[in-house]
Amino acid sequence: MATSLELKPLFFSLIITLLFIILHSQIALAFSFDFEDPEVYVLDNPPLSFTSRSRYFPSIIRKGTHCNPDSNNNICNGVSANNGTSLLYCCKTHCRNILGDRNNCGKCGSKCKFGQLCCNGSCTYVGDNENHCGKCHKKCPNGVKCEGGMCGYA
């Protein structure tokens, strides 16, 4: 029968192994879900009245900025940003990119289903799509199939 002194190193190594597995899986998950949603939106065509010091008319809008959908001075009401890759609308009370937000895809409140990403404002399955393989705009080479979100996985 093992003594408590013999079990301590075994228990310690088991704990270390479990911690390594948990941390490694969280790091892997963090890198596997790259949605490329920027933290800051740079407006494509800020109106002439926009200045860098203006509180109400910025030329840069942070992701999730508070807005008022009922206001005429809404800072994100159909505003194009990031060279046309983002289109900002005030959904509920926050600025959202309806071209890439899975919870507001194409319009406010339109949610994508499991396994879909919002690519250019439409919900798209990325698991077997050669033009959006694993993420939006990732094209597989000609003749290579997209399987499981990876080009040429077999």
C-alpha positions in Angstrom: 0.0 0.0 0.0 1.3 3.4 -0.9 2.1 6.0 1.7 0.9 9.6 1.6 4.5 10.7 0.9 4.5 8.5 -2.3 1.2 9.9 -3.4 2.1 13.6 -3.2 4.5 13.6 -6.2 1.9 11.7 -8.3 -0.9 14.0 -7.2 1.3 17.1 -8.0 2.2 15.8 -11.5 -1.4 15.0 -12.2 -2.5 18.6 -11.2 0.3 20.1 -13.4 -0.7 17.9 -16.3 -4.4 19.0 -16.0 -3.4 22.6 -15.8 -1.3 22.3 -18.9 -4.1 20.7 -20.8 -6.6 23.3 -19.8 -4.3 26.3 -20.6 -3.2 24.7 -23.9 -6.8 24.1 -25.0 -7.8 27.7 -24.1 -4.9 29.1 -26.1 -5.7 26.9 -29.0 -9.4 28.0 -28.9 -8.4 31.7 -28.8 -6.3 31.3 -31.9 -8.8 29.1 -33.8 -11.6 31.6 -33.7 -10.1 34.5 -35.5 -13.0 36.7 -36.6 -10.9 39.7 -37.6 -13.3 42.2 -36.1 -11.2 45.3 -35.4 -11.3 47.2 -32.1 -11.5 50.6 -33.9 -13.4 51.6 -37.0 -11.9 54.3 -39.2 -14.6 56.1 -41.1 -14.2 56.1 -44.9 -15.7 59.5 -45.6 -16.1 61.6 -42.4 -18.3 64.6 -43.1 -16.5 67.9 -43.4 -17.7 69.0 -39.9 -15.8 66.0 -38.4 -12.7 67.0 -36.5 -10.4 65.0 -34.4 -11.4 66.8 -31.3 -15.1 66.6 -31.9 -17.0 64.7 -29.2 -20.1 64.0 -31.4 -18.5 63.6 -34.9 -15.4 61.5 -34.6 -13.4 60.1 -37.6 -12.6 57.0 -35.5 -15.3 55.0 -33.7 -14.5 52.3 -31.1 -16.1 48.9 -31.3 -19.3 48.9 -29.2 -19.5 52.7 -28.9 -22.7 53.8 -27.2 -25.3 55.3 -29.5 -28.9 56.4 -29.5 -30.9 54.9 -32.4 -33.6 57.6 -32.0 -31.3 60.5 -32.3 -30.7 62.5 -35.5 -27.0 62.9 -34.5 -26.4 59.2 -34.4 -22.7 58.6 -34.9 -23.1 55.1 -36.5 -26.2 55.2 -38.7 -25.1 53.5 -42.0 -21.5 54.8 -41.8 -18.9 53.0 -43.9 -15.6 52.3 -42.3 -12.3 50.5 -42.7 -12.1 50.9 -46.5 -15.6 49.5 -47.1 -15.1 46.4 -45.0 -17.4 47.6 -42.2 -20.9 49.2 -42.2 -21.9 50.6 -38.8 -25.4 50.8 -37.5 -26.8 51.6 -34.1 -28.2 48.2 -32.9 -30.1 48.7 -29.6 -27.6 51.2 -28.1 -24.2 50.2 -29.5 -22.4 50.6 -32.8 -22.3 47.3 -34.7 -20.7 46.3 -38.0 -23.5 44.6 -39.8 -21.1 43.2 -42.4 -19.3 41.1 -39.9 -21.2 40.8 -36.6 -22.8 37.4 -36.1 -25.5 38.8 -33.9 -26.4 41.6 -36.3 -25.6 40.2 -39.7 -27.0 42.3 -42.6 -29.3 44.2 -40.2 -29.7 44.7 -36.5 -30.9 41.6 -34.6 -30.3 39.1 -37.4 -28.3 36.3 -35.8 -26.3 33.7 -37.6 -26.8 30.0 -36.8 -24.3 27.7 -35.2 -21.4 27.1 -37.7 -22.0 30.3 -39.5 -20.1 33.5 -39.7 -21.3 36.9 -41.0 -19.4 37.4 -44.3 -20.3 40.6 -46.1 -23.6 40.9 -44.3 -24.9 37.4 -44.9 -24.7 34.3 -42.7 -22.3 31.8 -44.3 -21.4 28.2 -43.4 -17.6 28.2 -43.2 -17.1 24.5 -42.7 -17.3 23.5 -46.3 -17.3 26.7 -48.3 -14.3 27.1 -50.8 -14.7 30.9 -50.8 -15.0 31.2 -47.0 -13.1 28.2 -45.6 -13.0 28.4 -41.8 -13.3 32.2 -41.9 -14.6 34.9 -44.1 -12.7 35.5 -47.4 -10.3 32.6 -47.0 -10.3 31.0 -50.4 -9.0 27.5 -51.1 -6.7 27.0 -54.1 -8.3 25.8 -57.3 -9.2 22.1 -57.1 -8.8 21.9 -53.3 -11.9 21.2 -51.2 -12.8 22.9 -48.0 -13.6 20.3 -45.3 -14.0 21.0 -41.6 -13.0 24.6 -42.2 -9.6 23.7 -43.6 -8.5 23.6 -47.2 -7.4 20.1 -48.4 -8.1 18.4 -45.0 -8.4 14.7 -45.6 
